[in-house]
């Protein structure tokens, strides 16, 4: 497991795959989000490069919950349909070993307010050998992963 002290710089260039966090999906969906323009650009670049995308069912649940309460049933349902229809996206469903690894991440990073969803994301990224996240969440850097930026 990477050290909590390591602070990698955002990755520029082409990673083998990208883990997509809920904040990136929400920024893409909401024109009012502070990161909307950057998210739109990053997703377009990822599509142009045909990068495989990875997320978890817990991230999908976060997206659905947030959109349901902020924008309504229709918007939340359409978001699920778009995610399910994406040929480049793999949704990893949490397994018992991911849960155990997430608990280890939470213990290792106990001085940081890391959510269980993020800890599961770290576990899945580690298991799938995905080192790069499309995220605006610094917790990925705290955990030793790289944030991807195009350009």
C-alpha positions as CSV (number, residue, x, y, z in Angstrom):
1,X,0.0,0.0,0.0
2,X,1.4,3.4,-0.9
3,X,2.6,5.8,1.8
4,X,0.1,8.4,3.0
5,X,2.9,11.0,2.8
6,X,3.7,10.6,-0.9
7,X,2.3,13.5,-2.9
8,X,2.5,12.7,-6.6
9,X,2.0,15.3,-9.2
10,X,-1.0,15.2,-11.5
11,X,-0.3,12.9,-14.5
12,X,-0.2,14.4,-17.9
13,X,-0.2,12.1,-20.9
14,X,-1.9,8.8,-21.5
15,X,-2.5,6.3,-18.7
16,X,-3.4,2.7,-19.4
17,X,-6.8,3.2,-17.7
18,X,-8.6,5.7,-15.5
19,X,-10.6,5.3,-12.3
20,X,-13.4,7.8,-12.3
21,X,-14.5,9.1,-9.0
22,X,-18.1,10.4,-8.2
23,X,-16.9,14.1,-8.2
24,X,-15.7,13.8,-11.8
25,X,-19.0,12.3,-12.9
26,X,-21.0,15.0,-11.0
27,X,-18.8,17.8,-12.4
28,X,-19.5,16.4,-15.9
29,X,-23.2,16.3,-15.3
30,X,-23.6,19.7,-13.7
31,X,-22.8,22.9,-15.7
32,X,-22.9,24.8,-12.4
33,X,-20.1,22.7,-10.9
34,X,-16.8,24.5,-10.4
35,X,-15.0,21.7,-12.2
36,X,-17.5,21.3,-15.0
37,X,-15.3,22.7,-17.8
38,X,-12.3,20.7,-16.8
39,X,-14.3,17.5,-16.3
40,X,-15.9,18.0,-19.8
41,X,-12.4,18.4,-21.3
42,X,-10.9,15.4,-19.5
43,X,-13.8,13.1,-20.4
44,X,-13.6,14.3,-24.1
45,X,-9.9,13.6,-24.1
46,X,-10.3,10.2,-22.5
47,X,-12.9,9.4,-25.2
48,X,-10.6,10.5,-28.0
49,X,-7.8,8.4,-26.6
50,X,-10.2,5.5,-26.1
51,X,-9.1,5.1,-22.5
52,X,-10.8,2.3,-20.5
53,X,-12.7,3.8,-17.5
54,X,-13.2,2.1,-14.2
55,X,-15.5,2.9,-11.3
56,X,-17.3,1.1,-8.5
57,X,-20.9,0.4,-7.8
58,X,-20.5,2.5,-4.6
59,X,-19.5,5.5,-6.8
60,X,-22.5,4.8,-9.0
61,X,-24.7,4.8,-5.9
62,X,-23.1,8.1,-4.8
63,X,-23.9,9.7,-8.2
64,X,-27.5,8.4,-8.2
65,X,-28.2,9.6,-4.7
66,X,-26.8,13.1,-5.3
67,X,-28.5,13.6,-8.6
68,X,-31.8,12.2,-7.2
69,X,-31.8,14.7,-4.4
70,X,-30.5,17.7,-6.4
71,X,-32.0,17.2,-9.8
72,X,-34.8,14.6,-9.5
73,X,-35.7,11.1,-10.5
74,X,-35.5,11.6,-14.2
75,X,-32.0,13.1,-14.2
76,X,-30.8,10.4,-11.8
77,X,-32.3,7.6,-13.9
78,X,-30.8,9.0,-17.1
79,X,-27.3,9.2,-15.4
80,X,-27.6,5.5,-14.6
81,X,-28.6,4.7,-18.2
82,X,-25.7,6.6,-19.6
83,X,-23.2,4.9,-17.3
84,X,-24.6,1.5,-18.1
85,X,-24.5,2.3,-21.8
86,X,-20.9,3.3,-21.9
87,X,-18.8,0.7,-23.8
88,X,-15.5,2.0,-22.2
89,X,-16.7,1.8,-18.6
90,X,-16.3,-1.1,-16.3
91,X,-18.2,-1.0,-13.0
92,X,-16.5,-3.0,-10.4
93,X,-18.8,-4.5,-7.8
94,X,-17.4,-4.6,-4.3
95,X,-16.2,-8.0,-3.2
96,X,-15.4,-9.2,0.4
97,X,-11.7,-8.8,-0.3
98,X,-12.3,-5.2,-1.5
99,X,-14.1,-4.5,1.8
100,X,-11.2,-5.9,3.8
101,X,-8.6,-3.9,1.8
102,X,-10.8,-0.8,2.2
103,X,-10.7,-1.2,6.0
104,X,-6.9,-1.4,5.8
105,X,-6.9,1.8,3.8
106,X,-9.1,3.5,6.4
107,X,-6.7,2.3,9.2
108,X,-3.6,3.4,7.3
109,X,-5.1,6.9,6.5
110,X,-6.8,7.3,9.8
111,X,-5.5,10.9,10.2
112,X,-7.5,11.9,7.0
113,X,-11.3,12.1,6.5
114,X,-11.3,9.3,3.9
115,X,-14.8,8.0,3.1
116,X,-15.5,4.3,2.9
117,X,-16.4,4.8,-0.8
118,X,-13.0,6.3,-1.4
119,X,-11.3,3.5,0.5
120,X,-13.1,0.9,-1.6
121,X,-12.0,2.9,-4.7
122,X,-8.4,2.7,-3.5
123,X,-8.8,-1.1,-2.9
124,X,-10.3,-1.7,-6.4
125,X,-7.7,0.5,-8.1
126,X,-4.9,-1.5,-6.3
127,X,-6.4,-4.8,-7.2
128,X,-6.9,-3.8,-10.9
129,X,-3.5,-2.1,-11.1
130,X,-5.0,1.2,-12.0
131,X,-2.7,4.0,-10.8
132,X,-4.5,7.0,-12.2
133,X,-7.8,8.7,-11.2
134,X,-10.0,11.2,-13.0
135,X,-11.0,13.0,-9.8
136,X,-10.9,16.4,-8.2
137,X,-10.5,14.7,-4.8
138,X,-7.0,15.1,-3.2
139,X,-7.6,12.0,-1.1
140,X,-6.5,10.0,-4.2
141,X,-3.2,11.8,-4.0
142,X,-3.0,11.3,-0.2
143,X,-3.4,7.6,-0.8
144,X,-0.5,7.6,-3.4
145,X,-2.5,7.6,-6.6
146,X,-2.0,10.0,-9.5
147,X,-4.6,12.5,-10.7
148,X,-4.9,12.7,-14.5
149,X,-4.9,15.9,-16.3
150,X,-4.9,16.2,-20.1
151,X,-2.4,18.2,-22.0
